[in-house]
Amino acid sequence: MIMPCKKITHLVSASLDRRLSLNERLGIFVHFLMCKNCAHYEKQMLFIRAASHRIADHRDANNNAPRLSPEAVIRIKNHINQHDKLH
């Protein structure tokens, strides 16, 4: 049985953090044969991961990269905390 798109997108995301089992990889492969949208999703996720690594590497190489002000960090943390309390 072919896995649904929701399961495939979950597995694609998981594959960025861990090695998938053979069954999971085969399930993705078979699904990609039928669903070009999910295959495109995987390409987008890989592109975003590569881009974020390049940004992080560039920031590490240039310690003078722009950073958030301490006030901005506090505002963001407060907003996240308020959001968590609502949900």
C-alpha positions, 0 to 999 in steps of 0.5 A: 500500500502506498503511504499517504502524503502526510506520512511521507512529508513526516518521513522526509522531515525525519530523514533530516535528523536520522537515518530512515529504515529500509522500509521507510526509504522504500516507502518514500521511493515508491510514493515519489514515483506516484507523487511529484509534489512530495518529491518536490517537497523533499528537494525544497527541504534539502535546499533549505537545510543546505542554505541554513548550513551555509548561513551558519558557516558564514556567520561562524567565519565572520563573528561580526555578522548581524545579531539581534539586540538583547531587547529584541531577544527578550521581546521574542522570548516574551512573545513565544511564552505568551503564545505557549500559554494560549495553547 
